[in-house]
Amino acid sequence: MTTFEHALLGINGALAAGLHRHYGWKIVALAGVAAVAPDWDGLPMLIDMSRFEAGHRVWGHNLLACWVLGMLLGTADYRWDLGGRIAAWITRYGPLNELAASIDRRRSFSARTWGVWVGVAVAAALSQIPADAVVSGAAGLSDWALKPFWPFSDFQFVYPLVPWGNVGVTIVFSVAMIAELKKPAAAQRIALVTLAVVVVYIVAWGNFVNVRS
């Protein structure tokens, strides 16, 4: 999946679970960031393409790395209210200034809520593995297998159903995002429908379109 699609997968997962009703927008934002975070292993592309080829979808796309990354992100965001701090900084300028008064800052902490933050971050990070397994490959590109048990095992797998960059998933998430912004009260229902449509689209494309092509 693309970065945009990973972020919207995490966001819609949190909305579908109804977490925003109990924990507000910050838990949704965390899910979006954590869902993208494992792609850090693509950064070597800026320095050395051979390292990128060796490490992307390996170093960050495994169970251990996703768990550790989720733990760190969830803990840091909850303990230091990173989402609130960033939002407060952004709304200090320009037309967003009118939103500044609505940005709440966390004043209390609890072990239970910290557990929720960490659990959401870990789950969102782990979503990269199945998502990249089924949305993979394209014209001129390999299917790019993942190694979920690395560094303990070199077992690899991929089950490409939709090619990377396919606009169908992007369109579904984009339409959902607009609908959720226009009807925030129905965000949970919209997110549930969105995830169901994405799954159906991926399965249908892989079993009908790919078979004919």
C-alpha positions as CSV (number, residue, x, y, z in Angstrom):
1,M,0.0,0.0,0.0
2,T,1.0,3.6,-0.4
3,T,1.7,5.8,2.6
4,F,-1.7,7.5,2.2
5,E,-3.5,4.2,2.2
6,H,-1.6,2.9,5.2
7,A,-2.5,6.1,7.2
8,L,-6.2,5.9,6.2
9,L,-6.3,2.2,7.1
10,G,-5.0,3.0,10.6
11,I,-7.4,5.9,10.9
12,N,-10.5,4.0,9.7
13,G,-9.5,1.1,12.0
14,A,-9.6,3.3,15.0
15,L,-12.8,5.0,13.9
16,A,-14.5,1.6,13.2
17,A,-13.6,0.5,16.7
18,G,-15.3,3.6,18.1
19,L,-12.2,4.7,20.0
20,H,-12.8,8.3,19.1
21,R,-16.0,8.3,21.1
22,H,-14.0,7.5,24.3
23,Y,-10.5,8.9,23.7
24,G,-11.1,11.7,21.1
25,W,-9.2,12.6,18.0
26,K,-5.7,12.0,19.4
27,I,-6.1,8.2,19.4
28,V,-7.2,8.3,15.8
29,A,-4.2,10.5,14.8
30,L,-1.9,8.1,16.6
31,A,-3.4,5.1,14.7
32,G,-2.7,6.9,11.4
33,V,0.9,7.7,12.3
34,A,1.6,4.3,13.7
35,A,0.2,2.6,10.6
36,V,2.7,4.5,8.4
37,A,5.7,4.2,10.8
38,P,7.1,0.7,9.7
39,D,7.9,2.3,6.3
40,W,10.9,3.8,8.0
41,D,12.9,1.0,6.5
42,G,12.5,2.7,3.1
43,L,14.6,5.6,4.2
44,P,17.9,4.0,3.0
45,M,16.6,4.7,-0.5
46,L,17.9,8.3,0.0
47,I,21.4,7.0,0.5
48,D,21.9,3.7,-1.2
49,M,19.5,1.8,-3.4
50,S,21.1,-1.6,-2.6
51,R,20.4,-1.1,1.1
52,F,16.9,-0.1,0.3
53,E,16.4,-3.3,-1.8
54,A,17.8,-5.4,1.1
55,G,15.9,-3.7,4.0
56,H,12.6,-2.4,2.8
57,R,9.7,-4.5,3.9
58,V,12.1,-6.4,6.1
59,W,13.7,-4.3,8.8
60,G,10.5,-2.5,9.7
61,H,7.9,-4.9,8.4
62,N,8.2,-7.7,11.0
63,L,6.4,-8.6,14.1
64,L,9.2,-7.6,16.5
65,A,9.9,-4.2,14.9
66,C,6.2,-3.4,14.7
67,W,5.7,-4.3,18.3
68,V,8.7,-2.3,19.5
69,L,7.8,0.7,17.3
70,G,4.1,0.6,18.5
71,M,5.3,0.5,22.2
72,L,7.6,3.5,21.7
73,L,5.1,5.6,19.7
74,G,2.1,4.8,22.0
75,T,4.1,5.5,25.1
76,A,5.7,8.7,23.8
77,D,2.4,10.1,22.5
78,Y,0.6,9.4,25.7
79,R,3.2,10.5,28.1
80,W,4.2,13.7,26.4
81,D,0.8,14.4,24.6
82,L,2.6,14.7,21.3
83,G,-0.6,15.0,19.3
84,G,-1.8,17.8,21.5
85,R,1.5,19.7,21.4
86,I,1.7,19.5,17.6
87,A,-1.9,20.6,17.1
88,A,-1.4,23.5,19.5
89,W,1.7,24.6,17.6
90,I,-0.1,24.3,14.2
91,T,-3.1,26.2,15.3
92,R,-1.0,29.2,16.4
93,Y,-0.7,30.4,12.8
94,G,-3.0,31.7,10.0
95,P,-6.6,30.6,9.5
96,L,-6.2,27.6,11.8
97,N,-5.8,30.0,14.8
98,E,-9.6,29.9,15.4
99,L,-9.2,26.2,16.3
100,A,-6.6,26.8,19.0
101,A,-9.2,27.1,21.8
102,S,-10.6,23.7,21.0
103,I,-7.3,21.9,21.3
104,D,-7.3,20.1,24.6
105,R,-4.1,19.2,26.4
106,R,-3.9,16.0,28.5
107,R,-3.6,16.8,32.2
108,S,-4.1,13.4,33.7
109,F,-2.6,9.9,33.1
110,S,-3.6,6.4,33.9
111,A,-2.1,2.9,33.3
112,R,-5.3,1.7,31.6
113,T,-5.4,4.5,29.1
114,W,-1.6,4.1,28.4
115,G,-2.4,0.5,27.6
116,V,-5.0,1.5,25.1
117,W,-2.6,4.0,23.5
118,V,0.1,1.3,23.2
119,G,-2.3,-1.4,22.0
120,V,-3.7,0.9,19.2
121,A,-0.2,1.9,18.1
122,V,1.0,-1.7,18.0
123,A,-2.1,-2.9,16.1
124,A,-1.8,-0.1,13.6
125,A,1.9,-0.8,13.0
126,L,1.1,-4.5,12.5
127,S,-1.5,-3.6,9.9
128,Q,1.4,-2.9,7.5
129,I,2.2,-6.6,7.3
130,P,-1.1,-8.0,5.9
131,A,-1.7,-4.8,3.9
132,D,1.6,-5.0,2.1
133,A,1.3,-8.7,1.5
134,V,-1.9,-8.4,-0.5
135,V,-1.2,-5.0,-2.2
136,S,2.1,-5.7,-3.8
137,G,3.9,-5.8,-7.1
138,A,3.1,-3.9,-10.3
139,A,4.2,-3.7,-13.9
140,G,8.0,-3.9,-13.8
141,L,8.1,-4.5,-10.1
142,S,8.6,-7.7,-8.1
143,D,6.0,-8.8,-5.6
144,W,8.4,-8.0,-2.8
145,A,7.9,-10.7,-0.2
146,L,7.8,-9.8,3.5
147,K,9.8,-11.5,6.3
148,P,7.4,-11.3,9.3
149,F,9.7,-13.3,11.7
150,W,13.0,-11.5,10.8
151,P,15.6,-11.4,12.3
152,F,14.9,-14.8,13.9
153,S,13.8,-16.4,10.6
154,D,14.2,-15.7,6.9
155,F,10.7,-17.2,6.2
156,Q,9.1,-14.9,3.6
157,F,5.6,-14.7,2.1
158,V,3.5,-12.5,-0.1
159,Y,0.0,-12.9,-1.5
160,P,-0.4,-10.2,-4.1
161,L,-4.0,-9.5,-5.0
162,V,-3.9,-5.8,-6.0
163,P,-0.9,-4.1,-7.6
164,W,0.9,-1.4,-5.7
165,G,-0.4,2.0,-6.8
166,N,-3.8,0.7,-7.8
167,V,-6.2,3.7,-7.5
168,G,-9.2,1.7,-6.4
169,V,-8.2,1.5,-2.7
170,T,-7.1,5.2,-2.7
171,I,-10.5,6.3,-4.1
172,V,-12.4,4.3,-1.5
173,F,-10.4,5.8,1.4
174,S,-10.6,9.3,-0.1
175,V,-14.4,9.2,-0.4
176,A,-14.6,7.8,3.1
177,M,-12.4,10.6,4.4
178,I,-14.6,13.3,2.9
179,A,-17.8,11.6,4.2
180,E,-16.4,11.3,7.7
181,L,-15.5,15.0,7.7
182,K,-18.9,16.0,6.5
183,K,-20.8,13.6,8.9
184,P,-18.6,13.1,12.0
185,A,-21.5,11.7,14.0
186,A,-21.6,8.8,11.5
187,A,-17.8,8.3,11.3
188,Q,-17.9,4.9,13.0
189,R,-20.5,3.5,10.6
190,I,-18.7,5.0,7.6
191,A,-15.4,3.5,8.7
192,L,-16.9,0.1,9.1
193,V,-18.4,0.2,5.6
194,T,-15.1,1.5,4.2
195,L,-13.0,-1.3,5.6
196,A,-15.6,-3.8,4.3
197,V,-15.5,-2.3,0.8
198,V,-11.7,-2.3,0.8
199,V,-11.6,-6.0,1.7
200,V,-14.2,-6.8,-1.0
201,Y,-12.4,-4.8,-3.6
202,I,-9.0,-6.4,-2.9
203,V,-10.5,-9.9,-2.9
204,A,-12.5,-9.3,-6.0
205,W,-9.6,-7.7,-7.9
206,G,-7.3,-10.6,-7.0
207,N,-9.7,-13.3,-7.8
208,F,-11.3,-11.9,-11.0
209,V,-9.3,-9.1,-12.6
210,N,-5.9,-10.7,-11.9
211,V,-7.1,-14.1,-13.1
212,R,-8.2,-12.6,-16.5
213,S,-5.1,-10.5,-16.9
